[in-house]
Amino acid sequence: MRTCKKQARVILIVGLVVLGLALALISLTRVPKQEAPQESDSITETPAASTTAPETPAPTIEPTPEITPEPEPEPVSLGTFKLSAYCPCVKCCGIWSAEHPSRVGTDFVQKTKSGTLPEAGRTIGVDPEVIPLGTTVLINGIEYVAEDVGGGVNGNHIDIFFATHEEALIFGVQEAEVFIKNKEALP
């Protein structure tokens, strides 16, 4: 019981000391309020020099001008093209296929003419005299990149890359209007 009373006294004393220190700190940091001069005083008094550091002005933040993105150019029609399909198999790519007997057991990696790995939904083969390599075109609302060429791809003919031979067969041969976003990319 005595231990509890002693602990309570110690806590009370420590609390009072902390409170006293806090009050002393507050009184030291308070700036005395200056009295306003009365109108009846004929003598003009100059206020006493402040003992606190002068206030630094808050940094001004200038509003950032709104950046409006440039409107995307309207796609320009290149006309109607014959569309065919190909995949990475030997039937479609011949000796350039990683599955070709001469490539089996080697570290050959099948790449496009532009040096990229072909990807379904992105890669197309084109005649580079009609559509330069690296050009993005729109076919049936899908963006493709001209990354490859082919021996049978001449003039207004585009070969669309598919992941499997079955998908390429299902696509077959079609015709569609082809659009380009930036006509300045054309030769």
C-alpha contacts under 8 A as a table, 3 or more apart, distances in Angstrom:
res1	aa1	res2	aa2	distance
1	M	4	C	5.27
1	M	5	K	6.51
2	R	5	K	5.12
2	R	6	K	6.14
3	T	6	K	5.08
3	T	7	Q	6.12
4	C	7	Q	5.06
4	C	8	A	6.11
5	K	8	A	5.05
5	K	9	R	6.19
6	K	9	R	5.11
6	K	10	V	6.19
7	Q	10	V	5.07
7	Q	11	I	6.14
8	A	11	I	5.12
8	A	12	L	6.11
9	R	12	L	5.02
9	R	13	I	6.07
10	V	13	I	5.12
10	V	14	V	6.06
11	I	14	V	5.13
11	I	15	G	6.02
12	L	15	G	5.07
12	L	16	L	6.18
13	I	16	L	5.12
13	I	17	V	6.19
14	V	17	V	5.10
14	V	18	V	6.17
15	G	18	V	5.15
15	G	19	L	6.07
16	L	19	L	5.00
16	L	20	G	6.02
17	V	20	G	5.07
17	V	21	L	6.17
18	V	21	L	5.11
18	V	22	A	6.11
19	L	22	A	5.06
19	L	23	L	6.22
20	G	23	L	5.19
20	G	24	A	6.15
21	L	24	A	5.04
21	L	25	L	6.10
22	A	25	L	5.11
22	A	26	I	6.18
23	L	26	I	5.07
23	L	27	S	6.18
24	A	27	S	5.20
24	A	28	L	6.25
25	L	28	L	5.15
25	L	29	T	6.32
26	I	29	T	5.26
26	I	30	R	6.18
27	S	30	R	5.34
31	V	52	T	7.96
34	Q	47	P	7.85
37	P	41	D	7.22
37	P	44	T	7.96
37	P	45	E	7.82
38	Q	41	D	5.67
39	E	42	S	7.65
41	D	44	T	7.35
50	S	53	A	7.71
73	P	181	K	6.36
73	P	182	N	7.10
74	E	181	K	6.49
75	P	179	F	5.67
75	P	180	I	5.31
75	P	181	K	4.37
75	P	182	N	7.14
76	V	179	F	5.26
76	V	180	I	5.29
76	V	181	K	6.24
76	V	182	N	7.55
76	V	183	K	6.70
77	S	177	E	6.98
77	S	178	V	5.89
77	S	179	F	4.31
77	S	180	I	6.43
78	L	177	E	7.23
78	L	178	V	5.53
78	L	179	F	5.52
78	L	180	I	6.89
79	G	177	E	5.38
79	G	178	V	5.89
79	G	179	F	7.53
80	T	156	N	7.38
80	T	175	E	6.55
80	T	176	A	5.35
80	T	177	E	4.21
80	T	178	V	6.16
81	F	156	N	4.86
81	F	157	H	5.35
81	F	158	I	6.82
81	F	175	E	5.62
81	F	176	A	5.67
81	F	177	E	6.16
81	F	178	V	6.59
82	K	156	N	6.35
82	K	157	H	4.69
82	K	158	I	6.27
82	K	173	V	7.16
82	K	174	Q	5.99
82	K	175	E	4.65
82	K	176	A	6.86
83	L	157	H	5.96
83	L	158	I	5.01
83	L	159	D	5.81
83	L	160	I	7.03
83	L	173	V	5.58
83	L	174	Q	5.02
83	L	175	E	5.54
83	L	176	A	7.10
84	S	157	H	7.67
84	S	158	I	6.34
84	S	159	D	4.73
84	S	160	I	6.16
84	S	171	F	7.53
84	S	172	G	6.08
84	S	173	V	4.63
84	S	174	Q	6.55
85	A	159	D	5.13
85	A	160	I	4.71
85	A	161	F	5.93
85	A	162	F	6.84
85	A	168	A	4.94
85	A	169	L	7.32
85	A	171	F	6.50
85	A	172	G	6.29
85	A	173	V	7.07
86	Y	92	C	5.52
86	Y	93	C	7.66
86	Y	159	D	6.47
86	Y	160	I	6.15
86	Y	161	F	5.05
86	Y	162	F	5.99
86	Y	165	H	7.10
86	Y	168	A	5.56
87	C	92	C	5.98
87	C	93	C	7.33
87	C	161	F	5.50
87	C	162	F	4.94
87	C	163	A	5.68
87	C	164	T	5.59
87	C	165	H	5.54
87	C	168	A	6.48
88	P	92	C	6.60
88	P	93	C	6.11
88	P	97	S	5.75
88	P	98	A	7.48
88	P	110	Q	7.73
88	P	162	F	7.92
88	P	163	A	7.09
88	P	164	T	7.30
88	P	165	H	7.80
89	C	92	C	5.51
89	C	93	C	6.00
89	C	94	G	7.47
89	C	97	S	5.80
89	C	98	A	7.69
89	C	99	E	6.37
89	C	100	H	7.94
89	C	164	T	7.76
89	C	165	H	6.83
90	V	93	C	5.19
90	V	94	G	4.53
90	V	95	I	6.91
90	V	96	W	7.72
90	V	97	S	5.35
90	V	98	A	7.88
90	V	99	E	6.07
90	V	100	H	5.61
91	K	94	G	5.84
93	C	96	W	5.36
93	C	97	S	5.19
94	G	97	S	5.72
94	G	100	H	6.72
95	I	98	A	7.95
95	I	100	H	5.67
95	I	102	S	7.52
95	I	103	R	7.98
96	W	100	H	7.29
96	W	110	Q	6.58
97	S	100	H	5.34
97	S	103	R	7.68
97	S	110	Q	6.04
98	A	103	R	5.68
98	A	104	V	6.91
98	A	108	F	6.28
98	A	109	V	6.27
98	A	110	Q	5.54
99	E	103	R	6.44
99	E	104	V	6.19
100	H	103	R	5.31
100	H	104	V	6.43
101	P	104	V	5.29
103	R	106	T	5.52
103	R	107	D	7.80
103	R	108	F	6.21
110	Q	117	L	6.83
110	Q	118	P	7.90
111	K	114	S	7.84
111	K	115	G	5.52
111	K	116	T	5.48
111	K	117	L	4.72
111	K	118	P	6.22
112	T	115	G	5.13
112	T	116	T	5.38
112	T	117	L	6.11
112	T	118	P	5.98
112	T	147	E	6.05
112	T	148	D	4.95
112	T	149	V	7.71
113	K	116	T	7.56
113	K	147	E	6.31
113	K	148	D	4.74
113	K	149	V	6.24
114	S	133	L	6.90
114	S	134	G	7.76
114	S	147	E	5.28
114	S	148	D	6.25
115	G	147	E	7.89
116	T	147	E	7.18
118	P	122	R	7.78
118	P	123	T	5.66
118	P	147	E	7.87
118	P	161	F	7.19
119	E	122	R	5.58
119	E	123	T	5.46
119	E	161	F	6.91
119	E	162	F	7.45
119	E	163	A	7.31
120	A	123	T	6.19
120	A	161	F	5.40
120	A	162	F	4.70
120	A	163	A	5.48
121	G	142	I	7.91
121	G	143	E	7.97
121	G	144	Y	6.80
121	G	161	F	7.22
121	G	162	F	7.21
122	R	143	E	6.87
122	R	144	Y	4.51
122	R	145	V	5.71
122	R	161	F	7.61
123	T	144	Y	5.90
123	T	145	V	5.41
123	T	146	A	6.28
123	T	147	E	5.84
123	T	148	D	7.21
123	T	160	I	6.54
123	T	161	F	5.58
124	I	144	Y	6.38
124	I	145	V	6.05
124	I	146	A	5.06
124	I	147	E	5.96
124	I	148	D	6.02
124	I	158	I	6.60
124	I	159	D	5.51
124	I	160	I	4.54
124	I	161	F	5.67
125	G	146	A	5.92
125	G	147	E	6.17
125	G	148	D	4.11
125	G	149	V	4.47
125	G	150	G	6.26
125	G	153	V	7.15
125	G	158	I	5.72
125	G	159	D	4.76
125	G	160	I	6.38
125	G	161	F	7.56
126	V	130	V	7.59
126	V	131	I	6.37
126	V	132	P	7.85
126	V	133	L	7.67
126	V	146	A	6.18
126	V	147	E	7.76
126	V	148	D	6.30
126	V	149	V	5.11
126	V	150	G	7.13
126	V	153	V	6.00
126	V	154	N	7.31
126	V	157	H	6.63
126	V	158	I	5.07
126	V	159	D	6.55
127	D	130	V	5.50
127	D	131	I	6.12
127	D	132	P	7.55
127	D	149	V	6.21
127	D	150	G	7.71
127	D	153	V	5.76
127	D	154	N	5.15
127	D	155	G	5.91
127	D	156	N	7.61
127	D	157	H	7.21
127	D	158	I	7.60
128	P	131	I	4.92
128	P	132	P	4.42
128	P	133	L	5.96
128	P	149	V	7.28
129	E	132	P	6.34
129	E	155	G	7.74
129	E	187	P	7.14
130	V	155	G	6.23
130	V	156	N	7.16
130	V	186	L	7.45
130	V	187	P	7.30
131	I	135	T	6.75
131	I	146	A	7.29
131	I	186	L	6.33
131	I	187	P	7.62
132	P	135	T	5.86
132	P	146	A	7.03
132	P	185	A	7.42
132	P	186	L	6.59
132	P	187	P	7.19
133	L	145	V	7.78
133	L	146	A	4.92
133	L	147	E	5.41
133	L	148	D	7.15
134	G	145	V	5.94
134	G	146	A	5.16
134	G	147	E	5.86
135	T	145	V	5.68
135	T	146	A	5.37
135	T	180	I	7.90
135	T	185	A	6.86
136	T	143	E	6.48
136	T	144	Y	5.62
136	T	145	V	4.51
136	T	146	A	6.41
136	T	180	I	6.48
136	T	181	K	7.05
137	V	143	E	5.64
137	V	144	Y	5.43
137	V	145	V	6.36
137	V	146	A	7.62
137	V	178	V	6.75
137	V	179	F	5.55
137	V	180	I	4.59
137	V	181	K	6.69
138	L	141	G	5.65
138	L	142	I	5.33
138	L	143	E	4.61
138	L	144	Y	6.29
138	L	178	V	5.85
138	L	179	F	4.96
138	L	180	I	6.16
138	L	181	K	7.80
139	I	142	I	5.32
139	I	143	E	6.58
139	I	144	Y	7.38
139	I	176	A	6.96
139	I	177	E	6.74
139	I	178	V	5.17
139	I	179	F	6.66
140	N	176	A	7.15
140	N	177	E	7.54
140	N	178	V	7.71
149	V	153	V	6.70
150	G	153	V	5.08
150	G	159	D	7.93
151	G	154	N	7.73
153	V	157	H	5.58
153	V	158	I	6.45
153	V	159	D	6.91
154	N	157	H	5.78
161	F	168	A	7.67
162	F	165	H	7.27
162	F	167	E	6.24
162	F	168	A	5.76
163	A	167	E	7.15
163	A	168	A	8.00
164	T	167	E	5.39
164	T	168	A	6.51
165	H	168	A	5.02
165	H	169	L	6.16
166	E	169	L	5.09
166	E	170	I	6.22
167	E	170	I	5.11
167	E	171	F	6.27
168	A	171	F	5.17
168	A	172	G	6.25
169	L	172	G	5.04
171	F	174	Q	7.68
180	I	183	K	6.25
182	N	185	A	5.79
182	N	186	L	7.94
183	K	186	L	5.62
184	E	187	P	7.88
